[in-house]
Structures are given as structure tokens and as C-alpha cells.
């Protein structure tokens, strides 16, 4: 399971999830199980994208540099909101094909986890920072609900 969650929830972006495959539905049960301890029983899952929307190529943004993350790709970043019985969390969904360097930086920065000093001078760090900032600022359209109990 490749996901991170901030120690304190409610910052607008609480972490990130990096699924292993494009079929996130297959991995969703494991993620909701892992979120049960911090959130309580997951009661609702909402997403801010439609099945017809393409997935942004985050590695392409990394190759182009930070300005590309500020509008070079007009596709919305994918966010999921998990509402539990005791808390809720917003997670950035990192596309499964994202390079390890960029994905790890996204996972850590989205959850406000520490990053080694040497890694703070890499293009992956800078790009991840811009992507996380954009995800935090992104105004999501009405969310499509995946599950409700």
C-alpha cells in the first residue's frame, strides 16, 4: 500500500495515494481498510473527476519544470475525499505510472512529512511542491460519490 496521511488532518490536502495499477477500484478496499484507524469506518468516498477525463502526466510536468505545473496542463489533479465516522481526509491520487522520484516527493509533501535536505534540491522536489500547492488550491467541482453506507 503506497499512501501517506498527515498527522493532523484538515489542511485541504491530507496526503496522497499512489496506486500500483490504473484500476484503482481493485486497490480501493485495501486503502479504505488502511484508513479505518485514523478516520474510523469509511462511510463515503468522493472523487473530483469523471471516468472520461484523462490523467495528467505528472512526469511530463517534471521534465518541463515547475511553470508547467502552474497551468501547462489544464487537466485537473485527481483528489479523493474519504469521509469516516470520526474524521475525513483528502488525498491526491498519484497516477500509477509516475516515476518513483516524483511519486515519493508527492507522497511526502502532500502529507507534510520530512524530506532529506539533499532531496530538496532536485527537480522532483520542486515539481512535487508545485503540484501539491496546486492540489491544495484546486477548487474541485461537485464530487462524484463512489460509495455510501
MARLUM-537300 format. One record per residue: x, y, z of N, C-alpha, C, CB in turn. Coordinates in steps of 0.02 Angstrom, whole numbers, plus 50000, padded with zeros to 5 digits. Glycine has a CB too. Layout:
N
XYZXYZXYZXYZ
...
END
This chain:
149
500424994250000500005000050000500455006250000499525000050061
500375010449950500795016349944500355022649955501145016649875
500305024650018499945030850033500245034050095499195029450043
500125040550101500345044250160499755048150186500945048850144
499775049550251499255053450283499585058050334498715048850316
499385064350334499665069150381499475067350452499415076250364
499895069450499499745068250570499125072150591500355070150614
499055078250564498475082450578498085083250514498695089450607
497455081250515497025081550456496675088250452496505075850457
496475090050391496075096050381496445101850349495805098250445
497025100650319497405106050288497185107450217498145104450290
496675104250193496465104950123496735099250081496695111650095
497305096650099497585090750069497935086950125498085092450009
497725080850136497955077250195498455071650180497375074350230
498595070550116499055065250098498985063450025498945059050141
499255057750007499235055449938499205047949935499835058149898
498965045449879498925038249866499225037049798498185035649870
499675032149794499995030249731499815023049716500775031249735
499255021949681499055015049665499565011549621498365015049631
499555004949624500015000849584499785000049512500084993949616
499135000649499498854999649431498375005149414498504992749426
498165005449351497675010349330496975008649356497655010849254
496875002549376496225000349402496205001649478496094992849387
496065007949495496075009649567495525006149605496015017149576
494995004149571494445000549606494694994149639493874998949556
495174990849607495444984649636495834985749700495894981149585
496124991649707496534993149766496154997149819497144996949745
495564999349802495185003749847495015000549914494555006049813
494834994149914494654990749976495244990750025494424983549962
495844989449999496434989550043496564996450072497054987150004
496455001650030496555008450054496045010250108496515013449996
495415008550097494905010150147495045006350212494205008550121
495295000250207495474996550268496045000150305495694989350249
496535002550268497105005950299496895012650330497655007150247
496375015750302496145022250328495675021450388495805026050273
495475015450403494985014350456495245016750524494785007050460
495875015550539496135017550604496125025150613496855014950613
496385029050565496385036350576495705039650565496885039550531
495275036750523494645040050505494025036950537494555040050431
494095030950562493505027150582493235023550521492965031750614
492665020450528492365016850471492245021750414491705013350492
492495020050354492405024350296491675023950274492885022350237
491335029650276490625030050260490495032450189490275034550309
490965036350161490855039250096491525040550062490445045750100
491535039649997492125041249956491885045449899492495034649931
492215051249889492035055649834492655057149793491705062249860
492555058149727493105059849682492925066149645493255054049633
493435069649619493305075849583493415075049508493745081349610
493375069049482493465068049410492935063449383494175065149395
492855063649317492395059049285492805053549251491935062749233
492485047849237492855042349205493125044249136492405036249199
492855049449106493055051349038493655056049038492485054549003
493825058849095494395063449098495055059749093494365067549162
495515062649056496175059749052496565061049116496555062548992
497095057349124497525058049183498125062449164497765051049210
498265067349205498845071649192499485067649197498855077649241
499955068849151500605065549153501065069849197500905064749081
501115068049260501505071949307502245071849291501385069449378
502495066449262503205066249243503355071049186503395059149222
502875072249143502965077249090503035084149121502375077049040
502645085549173502725091849208503415092349239502175092649262
503665086849266504325086749296504865088149245504455079949330
504795085449185505295086649132505265093849108505185081849073
504665096749106504595103649082504815108649135503885104949062
504755106849197504925111449251504295113949285505335117249225
504405117749337503855120049379503325124049342504125124149435
503485128649296502955132549265502405128349233503245137149214
502585122449209502085118049178501565115849229502415111949147
501755115149291501285113049343500795118549361501665110749405
500955124649342500515130249359500025131849303500935136449374
499925127249256499425128649205499605125849137499315135849200
500175122849129500355119949065499925114049047501075117949065
499645110749096499205105049085498545106849119499505098249112
498025107849079497405110349108496975104849139497005113949056
497215098749138496835093349171496885094149246497085086449149
496345092749277496305093449349496695087849384495575093349372
496995089549439497315084449480496765080249513497785087549534
496895073849519496385069349546496415069249622496465062249518
495855070849653495795070849726495225066249747495675078049752
495335062949802494815058649832494695061049903495015051049830
494065061349922493885062949991493595056850024493385068949994
493895054750078493655049050117493345051850181494245043950134
492705050450190492355052650250492255046650295491675056050233
492535047050354492475041750402492015043650459493155039750429
491895039050504491455040250560491745045250611491285033750595
492405046250610492705050850658493125056450626493135047050706
493275055950562493675061050528493615060050452494415060850550
493855064950415493885064250342494575066350318493325068450307
494745064050258495405065550230495345066450154495905060050247
495705071350129495765072450057496445069950034495665079950039
496445065449985497065062549959497155064349886497065054949969
497765066149867497955066949798498085059949770498585071549790
497805058449712497935051949680498515052949631497285049149644
499065049649645499655049949602499575044549549500325049149644
499575046249484499495041049433500005035449441499555044149364
499795029349429500215023449441500865023549401499835017149426
500865026649343501455026849300501955032249318501255027549230
501835035949369502285041449389502955038549413501955045749445
503485041949394504155039649414504215039349490504705044249385
504635034949514504705034049586504945040549620505205028449601
505425044049590505695050049621505135055249632506255053049578
504735056449581504205061449587503645058949633503915063149518
503455052649627502915049949668503095050249742502765042649648
503705048449760503915048649830503895055849856504625045749839
504115060549816504085067549838503355069849847504435072149787
502915067649802502205069449808501895066349871501815067049746
502045059949883501785056649943502015060350006502025049349945
502635062250009502905065350070502655072550077503665065350068
502665076450023502455083350028501705084050040502645087149965
501305079750010500575080150020500385078950093500215075049975
500775075050128500645073450199501075077650246500755066050212
501435082550219501875086750260502385082650300501465091050307
502655077450269503165073350301503855076150287503115065950278
504345074850330505015077550319505345074550256505455076150380
505765078650226506135076550166506865078050178505865080250102
507295073350160508015074250170508255080550134508405068050143
508725083750165509005090050140509255089350068509565092450185
509615084050054509895083149986509355082449933510335076849985
508775079849951508235079049903507865085549889507745073749928
507975090549931507615096949923507895101149866507655100849987
508415098749833508705102349777508635098549712509445103749791
508125094249708508015090349647507415093149609507895082949664
507385091649545506805093849506506175090349530506915092349431
506225084149553505635080549578505345084149639505815073249596
505775086549683505545090149742505185096649722506145091849788
505485100449677505185106749655504525105649620505665110549609
504505100749576503885099249539503345096749587504005094149484
503535092349633503045089849681502765095549723503365084549727
503185100249742502955106049781502435110049743503535110449799
502555111149678502075114849637501425110949628502385116449568
501475104449619500875100249610500465100149675501075093049589
500795099349731500445099149796500115105949809500925097249853
500475111249794500185117949803499565118749758500705123449786
499605116549696499025116949651498455112549676499225114749580
498605106749703498085102349729497735105549789498375095449749
498125108849831497825112149890497385117949869498375114549938
497575121349815497195127149793496625125449746497665132049759
496645119449720496155117349669495445117549697496315110349644
495025120849661494325120949680493975115349643493985127849664
493815110149679493515104149648492795105549628493555098249697
492595102849571491885103249552491485098849598491785101249478
490825099049593490425094349634490695087349626489675094649615
490785083949681491115077449681490625071949663491415076049749
490895066949629490505060949614490635056049671490705057849545
490105053349698490185048749755490245041649730489585049449803
490755038149756490875031249737490525026349783491615029849737
490495028149847490205023449895489865027249950490745018749924
489335024549975488975027450031488675021750070488435032450007
488715022250136488395017150178488015020550234488905012250207
END
